[in-house]
């Protein structure tokens, strides 16, 4: 219940059995929650993570998950907006912004390649404290 505001849709929650648990921040209730689950891959139990498109209020949690799980690739399967409805917060820095900071994690734009149906962005992530 305390994490409902971290779910984009009230009926789509992370399954407790397979959810990605973030490192607890002090004694902040719900700080270990991100709407993301591990997915079984070929010969590996926790090969992939499927996450909801982060919201403005969960982008810091999203990047903490990326950092804590040592992820090197993010595959975004939605647009930021579809049919005038927000589907995902813009969680990266582009070339005009250079870098953006989310909590204690700074994301820098390295390069971007545009193709007819997709974009490949290379980002650099630096954590300024802790972990």
RODO-2510 file (C-alpha; in nm, 4 decimals, decimal comma):
residues 131
     n   res          X          Y          Z
     1     x     0,0000     0,0000     0,0000
     2     x     0,2741     0,2478     0,0911
     3     x     0,4236     0,2053    -0,2570
     4     x     0,1097     0,2669    -0,4611
     5     x     0,2361     0,6121    -0,5651
     6     x     0,5366     0,4377    -0,7255
     7     x     0,3156     0,2371    -0,9622
     8     x     0,2069     0,4043    -1,2855
     9     x    -0,1079     0,1901    -1,2924
    10     x    -0,2830     0,0671    -0,9748
    11     x    -0,3408    -0,2795    -1,1212
    12     x     0,0187    -0,3367    -1,2393
    13     x     0,2476    -0,3961    -0,9439
    14     x     0,5790    -0,5727    -0,8996
    15     x     0,5326    -0,9361    -0,7906
    16     x     0,6755    -0,9803    -0,4422
    17     x     0,8381    -1,3168    -0,5238
    18     x     1,0513    -1,1813    -0,8091
    19     x     1,0632    -0,8065    -0,7563
    20     x     1,3897    -0,6166    -0,7617
    21     x     1,4623    -0,4986    -0,4088
    22     x     1,6622    -0,1794    -0,3750
    23     x     1,8995    -0,1265    -0,0848
    24     x     1,6948     0,0182     0,2020
    25     x     1,7687     0,3866     0,2693
    26     x     1,8072     0,4269     0,6455
    27     x     1,4632     0,3534     0,7862
    28     x     1,2568     0,5081     0,5059
    29     x     0,9553     0,2837     0,4522
    30     x     0,9214     0,1716     0,0917
    31     x     1,2687     0,2882    -0,0127
    32     x     1,3472    -0,0668    -0,1275
    33     x     1,0598    -0,0657    -0,3805
    34     x     1,0774    -0,0119    -0,7545
    35     x     0,8163    -0,1437    -0,9969
    36     x     1,0461    -0,4004    -1,1572
    37     x     1,0799    -0,7784    -1,1626
    38     x     1,3543    -1,0239    -1,2457
    39     x     1,2742    -1,2443    -1,5450
    40     x     1,4111    -1,5933    -1,5953
    41     x     1,6513    -1,6127    -1,8877
    42     x     1,8217    -1,8986    -2,0662
    43     x     2,0184    -2,0879    -1,7963
    44     x     1,9972    -1,7910    -1,5552
    45     x     1,7277    -1,7164    -1,2975
    46     x     1,7779    -1,3393    -1,2884
    47     x     1,8905    -1,2733    -1,6441
    48     x     1,6631    -0,9781    -1,7220
    49     x     1,4693    -0,7095    -1,5396
    50     x     1,1376    -0,5786    -1,6673
    51     x     1,0425    -0,2422    -1,5213
    52     x     0,7654     0,0055    -1,5734
    53     x     0,8645     0,3224    -1,7530
    54     x     0,9772     0,5434    -1,4655
    55     x     0,7615     0,8341    -1,3545
    56     x     0,8973     1,1728    -1,2477
    57     x     0,8749     1,0620    -0,8834
    58     x     1,0502     0,7273    -0,9445
    59     x     1,3392     0,8179    -1,1775
    60     x     1,5849     0,8231    -0,8834
    61     x     1,4706     0,4729    -0,7807
    62     x     1,5044     0,3563    -1,1418
    63     x     1,8677     0,4743    -1,1594
    64     x     1,9435     0,3253    -0,8146
    65     x     1,8209    -0,0079    -0,9517
    66     x     2,0436     0,0262    -1,2593
    67     x     2,3426     0,1049    -1,0344
    68     x     2,2771    -0,1607    -0,7692
    69     x     2,2117    -0,4375    -1,0222
    70     x     2,5169    -0,3411    -1,2340
    71     x     2,3058    -0,3158    -1,5485
    72     x     2,4755    -0,2134    -1,8714
    73     x     2,1818    -0,2032    -2,1122
    74     x     1,8376    -0,0454    -2,0954
    75     x     1,5906    -0,1375    -2,3667
    76     x     1,3014     0,1084    -2,3694
    77     x     0,9970    -0,0377    -2,5425
    78     x     0,7695     0,2657    -2,5308
    79     x     0,7624     0,6272    -2,6351
    80     x     0,7641     0,9015    -2,3744
    81     x     0,4099     0,9786    -2,4822
    82     x     0,1534     0,7771    -2,6747
    83     x    -0,1868     0,9086    -2,7824
    84     x    -0,1380     1,2189    -2,5615
    85     x    -0,0771     1,0007    -2,2543
    86     x     0,2550     0,9994    -2,0679
    87     x     0,4067     0,6514    -2,0739
    88     x     0,7538     0,7201    -1,9361
    89     x     0,9475     1,0068    -1,7800
    90     x     1,2573     1,1196    -1,9695
    91     x     1,5215     0,9593    -1,7493
    92     x     1,8328     1,0450    -1,9502
    93     x     2,0361     1,3496    -2,0448
    94     x     2,0457     1,4432    -2,4108
    95     x     2,3199     1,6270    -2,5969
    96     x     2,1752     1,9735    -2,5258
    97     x     2,1536     1,9055    -2,1513
    98     x     2,4893     1,7293    -2,1279
    99     x     2,4145     1,5725    -1,7908
   100     x     2,1353     1,5366    -1,5370
   101     x     2,1493     1,4347    -1,1731
   102     x     1,8961     1,2033    -1,0110
   103     x     1,9571     1,1783    -0,6380
   104     x     2,3249     1,0873    -0,6050
   105     x     2,3562     0,9522    -0,9607
   106     x     2,4612     1,1721    -1,2520
   107     x     2,3792     1,0656    -1,6066
   108     x     2,5861     1,2130    -1,8895
   109     x     2,5110     1,2030    -2,2602
   110     x     2,7993     1,0370    -2,4498
   111     x     2,6560     0,9851    -2,7973
   112     x     2,3369     0,9177    -2,9851
   113     x     2,2683     0,7375    -3,3124
   114     x     1,9285     0,7769    -3,4778
   115     x     1,7823     0,5179    -3,7092
   116     x     1,4459     0,5094    -3,8847
   117     x     1,2703     0,3090    -3,6114
   118     x     1,4891     0,3412    -3,3044
   119     x     1,7576     0,5414    -3,1255
   120     x     2,0718     0,4134    -2,9557
   121     x     2,1972     0,6340    -2,6743
   122     x     2,5218     0,5837    -2,4910
   123     x     2,5095     0,7236    -2,1399
   124     x     2,7640     0,7458    -1,8608
   125     x     2,6530     0,6939    -1,5021
   126     x     2,8467     0,8215    -1,1995
   127     x     2,7427     0,7863    -0,8369
   128     x     2,8609     1,0708    -0,6171
   129     x     2,8228     0,8984    -0,2793
   130     x     2,7700     0,5605    -0,1189
   131     x     2,7501     0,2243    -0,3031
***
